[in-house]
Amino acid sequence: MAQTNLSVRVNELDKKNFELFCNEAGMNVSVAINMFIKTVLRERRLPFEIKIDPFYSKSNIEYLEKIVSDIKTGKAKFEEHDLIEDDDK
């Protein structure tokens, strides 16, 4: 089967660390990338879960920005209180 080149841009430090990982695992970068591609094609999915941190969701950022705005304009009131000690420790 014909071979072709695949060119990708990555952070220089990430590339070096990935090469080190591959060498420690007994393979080269080309083998690792080919394993990834074959797994994606065979399973028709990425071979890992991709999650998005809900903290950075648009709705949460808007909520946090409103709180900050309320604090700056004096709409939000905060009261000082003593620290609560945990007696179970």
The first five atom37 places (N, CA, C, CB, O) and aatype in JSON, in Angstrom:
{
  "aatype": [12, 0, 5, 16, 2, 10, 15, 19, 1, 19, 2, 6, 10, 3, 11, 11, 2, 13, 6, 10, 13, 4, 2, 6, 0, 7, 12, 2, 19, 15, 19, 0, 9, 2, 12, 13, 9, 11, 16, 19, 10, 1, 6, 1, 1, 10, 14, 13, 6, 9, 11, 9, 3, 14, 13, 18, 15, 11, 15, 2, 9, 6, 18, 10, 6, 11, 9, 19, 15, 3, 9, 11, 16, 7, 11, 0, 11, 13, 6, 6, 8, 3, 10, 9, 6, 3, 3, 3, 11],
  "atom_mask": [
    [1, 1, 1, 1, 1],
    [1, 1, 1, 1, 1],
    [1, 1, 1, 1, 1],
    [1, 1, 1, 1, 1],
    [1, 1, 1, 1, 1],
    [1, 1, 1, 1, 1],
    [1, 1, 1, 1, 1],
    [1, 1, 1, 1, 1],
    [1, 1, 1, 1, 1],
    [1, 1, 1, 1, 1],
    [1, 1, 1, 1, 1],
    [1, 1, 1, 1, 1],
    [1, 1, 1, 1, 1],
    [1, 1, 1, 1, 1],
    [1, 1, 1, 1, 1],
    [1, 1, 1, 1, 1],
    [1, 1, 1, 1, 1],
    [1, 1, 1, 1, 1],
    [1, 1, 1, 1, 1],
    [1, 1, 1, 1, 1],
    [1, 1, 1, 1, 1],
    [1, 1, 1, 1, 1],
    [1, 1, 1, 1, 1],
    [1, 1, 1, 1, 1],
    [1, 1, 1, 1, 1],
    [1, 1, 1, 0, 1],
    [1, 1, 1, 1, 1],
    [1, 1, 1, 1, 1],
    [1, 1, 1, 1, 1],
    [1, 1, 1, 1, 1],
    [1, 1, 1, 1, 1],
    [1, 1, 1, 1, 1],
    [1, 1, 1, 1, 1],
    [1, 1, 1, 1, 1],
    [1, 1, 1, 1, 1],
    [1, 1, 1, 1, 1],
    [1, 1, 1, 1, 1],
    [1, 1, 1, 1, 1],
    [1, 1, 1, 1, 1],
    [1, 1, 1, 1, 1],
    [1, 1, 1, 1, 1],
    [1, 1, 1, 1, 1],
    [1, 1, 1, 1, 1],
    [1, 1, 1, 1, 1],
    [1, 1, 1, 1, 1],
    [1, 1, 1, 1, 1],
    [1, 1, 1, 1, 1],
    [1, 1, 1, 1, 1],
    [1, 1, 1, 1, 1],
    [1, 1, 1, 1, 1],
    [1, 1, 1, 1, 1],
    [1, 1, 1, 1, 1],
    [1, 1, 1, 1, 1],
    [1, 1, 1, 1, 1],
    [1, 1, 1, 1, 1],
    [1, 1, 1, 1, 1],
    [1, 1, 1, 1, 1],
    [1, 1, 1, 1, 1],
    [1, 1, 1, 1, 1],
    [1, 1, 1, 1, 1],
    [1, 1, 1, 1, 1],
    [1, 1, 1, 1, 1],
    [1, 1, 1, 1, 1],
    [1, 1, 1, 1, 1],
    [1, 1, 1, 1, 1],
    [1, 1, 1, 1, 1],
    [1, 1, 1, 1, 1],
    [1, 1, 1, 1, 1],
    [1, 1, 1, 1, 1],
    [1, 1, 1, 1, 1],
    [1, 1, 1, 1, 1],
    [1, 1, 1, 1, 1],
    [1, 1, 1, 1, 1],
    [1, 1, 1, 0, 1],
    [1, 1, 1, 1, 1],
    [1, 1, 1, 1, 1],
    [1, 1, 1, 1, 1],
    [1, 1, 1, 1, 1],
    [1, 1, 1, 1, 1],
    [1, 1, 1, 1, 1],
    [1, 1, 1, 1, 1],
    [1, 1, 1, 1, 1],
    [1, 1, 1, 1, 1],
    [1, 1, 1, 1, 1],
    [1, 1, 1, 1, 1],
    [1, 1, 1, 1, 1],
    [1, 1, 1, 1, 1],
    [1, 1, 1, 1, 1],
    [1, 1, 1, 1, 1]
  ],
  "atom_positions": [
    [[0.85, -1.17, 0.0], [0.0, 0.0, 0.0], [0.9, 1.24, 0.0], [-0.97, 0.0, 1.23], [1.93, 1.26, 0.67]],
    [[0.5, 2.26, -0.75], [1.29, 3.49, -0.86], [1.36, 4.22, 0.47], [0.71, 4.41, -1.95], [0.39, 4.24, 1.24]],
    [[2.48, 4.81, 0.73], [2.7, 5.58, 1.95], [2.66, 7.07, 1.61], [4.06, 5.2, 2.63], [2.95, 7.46, 0.48]],
    [[2.29, 7.88, 2.58], [2.31, 9.33, 2.41], [2.76, 9.98, 3.71], [0.9, 9.86, 1.98], [2.78, 9.32, 4.75]],
    [[3.11, 11.23, 3.65], [3.53, 11.95, 4.85], [2.36, 12.72, 5.44], [4.69, 12.9, 4.52], [1.46, 13.16, 4.73]],
    [[2.39, 12.86, 6.75], [1.42, 13.65, 7.48], [2.2, 14.68, 8.28], [0.51, 12.76, 8.41], [3.07, 14.32, 9.07]],
    [[1.9, 15.93, 8.07], [2.63, 16.99, 8.76], [1.68, 17.7, 9.72], [3.24, 17.99, 7.73], [0.6, 18.15, 9.33]],
    [[2.1, 17.8, 10.98], [1.28, 18.51, 11.98], [2.17, 19.47, 12.76], [0.58, 17.51, 12.96], [3.38, 19.26, 12.88]],
    [[1.57, 20.52, 13.28], [2.3, 21.48, 14.09], [2.01, 21.18, 15.56], [1.92, 22.95, 13.72], [0.85, 21.05, 15.95]],
    [[3.07, 21.07, 16.35], [2.93, 20.84, 17.78], [3.95, 21.69, 18.52], [3.1, 19.34, 18.12], [4.95, 22.13, 17.96]],
    [[3.67, 21.9, 19.78], [4.6, 22.61, 20.66], [5.91, 21.83, 20.71], [4.0, 22.78, 22.08], [5.9, 20.61, 20.79]],
    [[7.03, 22.54, 20.65], [8.35, 21.89, 20.61], [8.6, 20.99, 21.82], [9.44, 22.95, 20.53], [9.11, 19.88, 21.67]],
    [[8.23, 21.47, 23.01], [8.43, 20.66, 24.21], [7.53, 19.42, 24.2], [8.15, 21.5, 25.47], [7.96, 18.34, 24.61]],
    [[6.28, 19.58, 23.74], [5.38, 18.43, 23.63], [5.96, 17.38, 22.68], [3.98, 18.87, 23.15], [5.89, 16.18, 22.95]],
    [[6.53, 17.84, 21.57], [7.13, 16.91, 20.6], [8.27, 16.14, 21.24], [7.64, 17.68, 19.36], [8.35, 14.92, 21.09]],
    [[9.14, 16.84, 21.94], [10.28, 16.16, 22.59], [9.8, 15.16, 23.62], [11.21, 17.19, 23.24], [10.3, 14.04, 23.7]],
    [[8.82, 15.57, 24.44], [8.3, 14.66, 25.46], [7.58, 13.46, 24.85], [7.36, 15.4, 26.4], [7.67, 12.35, 25.37]],
    [[6.87, 13.69, 23.74], [6.2, 12.58, 23.06], [7.22, 11.61, 22.48], [5.27, 13.11, 21.95], [7.04, 10.39, 22.56]],
    [[8.29, 12.14, 21.9], [9.36, 11.28, 21.37], [9.98, 10.46, 22.5], [10.45, 12.13, 20.66], [10.24, 9.27, 22.32]],
    [[10.21, 11.08, 23.65], [10.76, 10.35, 24.8], [9.82, 9.25, 25.25], [11.04, 11.31, 25.96], [10.25, 8.13, 25.52]],
    [[8.53, 9.57, 25.33], [7.54, 8.56, 25.71], [7.56, 7.39, 24.73], [6.13, 9.19, 25.78], [7.6, 6.22, 25.13]],
    [[7.52, 7.71, 23.45], [7.51, 6.65, 22.44], [8.75, 5.77, 22.55], [7.42, 7.26, 21.02], [8.65, 4.55, 22.49]],
    [[9.91, 6.4, 22.71], [11.14, 5.62, 22.86], [11.1, 4.71, 24.08], [12.34, 6.55, 22.95], [11.51, 3.56, 24.01]],
    [[10.58, 5.24, 25.2], [10.48, 4.43, 26.41], [9.49, 3.28, 26.23], [10.06, 5.3, 27.59], [9.63, 2.24, 26.86]],
    [[8.49, 3.49, 25.37], [7.5, 2.45, 25.11], [7.95, 1.48, 24.02], [6.17, 3.08, 24.72], [7.23, 0.54, 23.69]],
    [[9.13, 1.72, 23.46], [9.67, 0.8, 22.46], [9.18, 1.03, 21.06], [0.0, 0.0, 0.0], [9.14, 0.09, 20.25]],
    [[8.8, 2.25, 20.74], [8.34, 2.55, 19.39], [8.81, 3.94, 19.01], [6.79, 2.44, 19.28], [9.35, 4.67, 19.84]],
    [[8.6, 4.3, 17.76], [8.91, 5.66, 17.35], [7.6, 6.44, 17.17], [9.74, 5.66, 16.03], [6.51, 5.87, 17.27]],
    [[7.72, 7.72, 16.91], [6.54, 8.58, 16.78], [5.65, 8.1, 15.63], [6.96, 10.03, 16.55], [4.42, 8.11, 15.77]],
    [[6.23, 7.7, 14.54], [5.45, 7.25, 13.39], [4.57, 6.05, 13.76], [6.38, 6.88, 12.23], [3.4, 6.0, 13.38]],
    [[5.13, 5.1, 14.48], [4.36, 3.92, 14.9], [3.21, 4.35, 15.81], [5.27, 2.9, 15.63], [2.08, 3.87, 15.65]],
    [[3.49, 5.25, 16.77], [2.45, 5.7, 17.7], [1.31, 6.41, 16.97], [3.05, 6.62, 18.76], [0.14, 6.17, 17.26]],
    [[1.66, 7.29, 16.04], [0.63, 8.01, 15.28], [-0.17, 7.05, 14.42], [1.27, 9.1, 14.41], [-1.39, 7.18, 14.33]],
    [[0.5, 6.08, 13.79], [-0.22, 5.08, 13.0], [-1.15, 4.24, 13.86], [0.77, 4.17, 12.26], [-2.24, 3.89, 13.43]],
    [[-0.73, 3.91, 15.09], [-1.6, 3.16, 16.01], [-2.85, 3.99, 16.33], [-0.84, 2.8, 17.32], [-3.96, 3.47, 16.36]],
    [[-2.65, 5.28, 16.58], [-3.77, 6.17, 16.86], [-4.74, 6.2, 15.67], [-3.27, 7.59, 17.18], [-5.94, 6.03, 15.84]],
    [[-4.21, 6.41, 14.47], [-5.05, 6.49, 13.27], [-5.81, 5.19, 13.05], [-4.2, 6.82, 12.03], [-7.02, 5.22, 12.79]],
    [[-5.13, 4.05, 13.15], [-5.79, 2.75, 12.94], [-6.89, 2.53, 13.96], [-4.76, 1.61, 13.02], [-7.95, 2.0, 13.62]],
    [[-6.66, 2.93, 15.22], [-7.68, 2.77, 16.26], [-8.9, 3.64, 15.97], [-7.11, 3.13, 17.65], [-10.03, 3.19, 16.11]],
    [[-8.67, 4.89, 15.56], [-9.78, 5.79, 15.21], [-10.6, 5.2, 14.07], [-9.26, 7.19, 14.82], [-11.83, 5.18, 14.13]],
    [[-9.93, 4.72, 13.04], [-10.63, 4.17, 11.89], [-11.37, 2.87, 12.22], [-9.65, 3.92, 10.75], [-12.48, 2.65, 11.75]],
    [[-10.76, 2.03, 13.03], [-11.4, 0.76, 13.41], [-12.62, 0.98, 14.3], [-10.38, -0.15, 14.13], [-13.66, 0.37, 14.09]],
    [[-12.48, 1.86, 15.3], [-13.54, 2.05, 16.29], [-14.51, 3.17, 15.92], [-12.94, 2.34, 17.64], [-15.57, 3.32, 16.53]],
    [[-14.14, 3.97, 14.9], [-14.96, 5.09, 14.44], [-15.22, 6.08, 15.57], [-16.28, 4.58, 13.88], [-16.31, 6.64, 15.68]],
    [[-14.2, 6.3, 16.41], [-14.28, 7.26, 17.5], [-12.86, 7.56, 17.96], [-15.15, 6.72, 18.68], [-11.93, 6.82, 17.64]],
    [[-12.7, 8.64, 18.71], [-11.41, 8.91, 19.31], [-11.21, 7.92, 20.46], [-11.3, 10.38, 19.81], [-12.15, 7.65, 21.2]],
    [[-10.01, 7.39, 20.61], [-9.8, 6.35, 21.62], [-9.61, 6.9, 23.03], [-8.6, 5.51, 21.24], [-8.88, 6.32, 23.84]],
    [[-10.25, 8.01, 23.32], [-10.24, 8.59, 24.67], [-11.45, 9.49, 24.77], [-8.9, 9.37, 24.96], [-12.02, 9.93, 23.77]],
    [[-11.84, 9.77, 26.01], [-13.01, 10.61, 26.24], [-12.6, 12.08, 26.25], [-13.7, 10.22, 27.57], [-11.58, 12.45, 26.84]],
    [[-13.4, 12.9, 25.6], [-13.16, 14.33, 25.59], [-14.22, 14.97, 26.46], [-13.18, 14.92, 24.13], [-15.42, 14.82, 26.23]],
    [[-13.76, 15.7, 27.47], [-14.69, 16.36, 28.38], [-14.43, 17.86, 28.36], [-14.55, 15.8, 29.82], [-13.31, 18.32, 28.13]],
    [[-15.47, 18.59, 28.6], [-15.36, 20.04, 28.73], [-15.68, 20.38, 30.17], [-16.3, 20.79, 27.73], [-16.71, 19.97, 30.7]],
    [[-14.79, 21.13, 30.8], [-15.0, 21.54, 32.17], [-16.19, 22.49, 32.22], [-13.72, 22.2, 32.76], [-16.14, 23.56, 31.62]],
    [[-17.27, 22.12, 32.94], [-18.46, 22.98, 32.98], [-18.19, 24.34, 33.62], [-19.56, 22.29, 33.73], [-18.97, 25.28, 33.43]],
    [[-17.1, 24.46, 34.38], [-16.76, 25.75, 34.98], [-16.59, 26.81, 33.9], [-15.47, 25.64, 35.82], [-16.93, 27.98, 34.11]],
    [[-16.08, 26.42, 32.74], [-15.8, 27.38, 31.67], [-16.95, 27.49, 30.66], [-14.54, 26.98, 30.95], [-16.76, 28.06, 29.59]],
    [[-18.11, 26.94, 30.98], [-19.24, 27.05, 30.07], [-19.69, 28.5, 29.96], [-20.41, 26.16, 30.53], [-19.47, 29.3, 30.88]],
    [[-20.32, 28.84, 28.87], [-20.76, 30.21, 28.64], [-21.7, 30.67, 29.75], [-21.46, 30.33, 27.27], [-21.57, 31.79, 30.25]],
    [[-22.64, 29.82, 30.14], [-23.6, 30.23, 31.16], [-22.93, 30.47, 32.51], [-24.69, 29.17, 31.31], [-23.31, 31.39, 33.23]],
    [[-21.94, 29.66, 32.86], [-21.26, 29.85, 34.14], [-20.39, 31.11, 34.12], [-20.39, 28.62, 34.48], [-20.34, 31.85, 35.11]],
    [[-19.71, 31.36, 33.01], [-18.9, 32.58, 32.89], [-19.8, 33.81, 33.02], [-18.12, 32.6, 31.54], [-19.43, 34.77, 33.7]],
    [[-20.97, 33.79, 32.37], [-21.9, 34.91, 32.48], [-22.36, 35.09, 33.92], [-23.11, 34.7, 31.55], [-22.45, 36.22, 34.4]],
    [[-22.64, 33.99, 34.61], [-23.05, 34.03, 36.02], [-21.95, 34.65, 36.88], [-23.4, 32.6, 36.53], [-22.22, 35.51, 37.71]],
    [[-20.71, 34.21, 36.67], [-19.59, 34.74, 37.45], [-19.35, 36.22, 37.16], [-18.32, 33.94, 37.16], [-19.06, 36.99, 38.07]],
    [[-19.48, 36.6, 35.9], [-19.31, 38.01, 35.54], [-20.38, 38.89, 36.19], [-19.35, 38.17, 34.02], [-20.11, 40.02, 36.57]],
    [[-21.6, 38.36, 36.31], [-22.68, 39.11, 36.98], [-22.36, 39.27, 38.46], [-24.05, 38.4, 36.8], [-22.56, 40.35, 39.02]],
    [[-21.86, 38.23, 39.1], [-21.49, 38.32, 40.51], [-20.41, 39.38, 40.71], [-21.0, 36.95, 41.04], [-20.5, 40.21, 41.62]],
    [[-19.41, 39.36, 39.85], [-18.33, 40.35, 39.95], [-18.9, 41.75, 39.75], [-17.21, 40.06, 38.9], [-18.54, 42.68, 40.48]],
    [[-19.78, 41.91, 38.78], [-20.4, 43.2, 38.52], [-21.2, 43.66, 39.74], [-21.3, 43.13, 37.29], [-21.11, 44.82, 40.14]],
    [[-21.97, 42.75, 40.34], [-22.76, 43.08, 41.53], [-21.87, 43.48, 42.7], [-23.64, 41.9, 41.93], [-22.22, 44.37, 43.47]],
    [[-20.73, 42.83, 42.83], [-19.79, 43.18, 43.9], [-19.23, 44.57, 43.66], [-18.63, 42.14, 43.99], [-19.16, 45.39, 44.57]],
    [[-18.84, 44.84, 42.42], [-18.25, 46.15, 42.1], [-19.24, 47.29, 42.25], [-17.71, 46.14, 40.68], [-18.85, 48.4, 42.63]],
    [[-20.51, 47.05, 41.95], [-21.52, 48.11, 42.04], [-22.18, 48.17, 43.41], [-22.58, 47.91, 40.97], [-23.01, 49.05, 43.66]],
    [[-21.83, 47.25, 44.29], [-22.39, 47.27, 45.65], [-23.73, 46.57, 45.77], [0.0, 0.0, 0.0], [-24.34, 46.63, 46.84]],
    [[-24.2, 45.91, 44.72], [-25.48, 45.19, 44.79], [-25.37, 43.93, 45.65], [-25.95, 44.82, 43.38], [-26.34, 43.51, 46.28]],
    [[-24.19, 43.34, 45.66], [-23.98, 42.13, 46.46], [-23.37, 42.54, 47.8], [-23.05, 41.1, 45.72], [-22.39, 43.29, 47.83]],
    [[-23.94, 42.08, 48.88], [-23.47, 42.4, 50.22], [-22.82, 41.15, 50.82], [-24.63, 42.93, 51.11], [-23.36, 40.05, 50.74]],
    [[-21.67, 41.36, 51.43], [-20.98, 40.27, 52.09], [-20.75, 40.65, 53.54], [-19.64, 39.93, 51.38], [-20.45, 41.81, 53.86]],
    [[-20.89, 39.69, 54.41], [-20.63, 39.92, 55.82], [-19.47, 39.05, 56.26], [-21.89, 39.62, 56.67], [-19.35, 37.89, 55.86]],
    [[-18.61, 39.64, 57.08], [-17.51, 38.85, 57.64], [-18.05, 37.93, 58.72], [-16.4, 39.77, 58.21], [-19.02, 38.25, 59.41]],
    [[-17.41, 36.78, 58.84], [-17.77, 35.87, 59.93], [-16.52, 35.14, 60.37], [-18.87, 34.86, 59.48], [-15.53, 35.07, 59.64]],
    [[-16.57, 34.59, 61.57], [-15.45, 33.83, 62.08], [-15.33, 32.53, 61.32], [-15.6, 33.56, 63.59], [-16.31, 31.99, 60.82]],
    [[-14.11, 32.02, 61.24], [-13.9, 30.73, 60.61], [-14.57, 29.65, 61.46], [-12.38, 30.44, 60.44], [-14.55, 29.7, 62.69]],
    [[-15.15, 28.68, 60.77], [-15.78, 27.57, 61.47], [-14.77, 26.44, 61.56], [-17.09, 27.1, 60.73], [-14.25, 25.98, 60.54]],
    [[-14.48, 26.01, 62.76], [-13.53, 24.94, 62.97], [-14.21, 23.59, 62.8], [-12.88, 25.05, 64.35], [-15.36, 23.41, 63.21]],
    [[-13.5, 22.65, 62.21], [-14.0, 21.3, 62.06], [-13.49, 20.48, 63.24], [-13.55, 20.67, 60.69], [-12.3, 20.17, 63.32]],
    [[-14.39, 20.13, 64.15], [-14.0, 19.41, 65.37], [-13.66, 17.94, 65.11], [-15.1, 19.49, 66.38], [-13.08, 17.28, 65.97]],
    [[-14.02, 17.43, 63.92], [-13.77, 16.01, 63.63], [-12.34, 15.74, 63.24], [-14.68, 15.54, 62.52], [-11.97, 14.57, 63.08]],
    [[-11.53, 16.72, 63.07], [-10.14, 16.51, 62.63], [-9.22, 16.34, 63.79], [-9.66, 17.64, 61.78], [-8.01, 16.15, 63.6]]
  ]
}
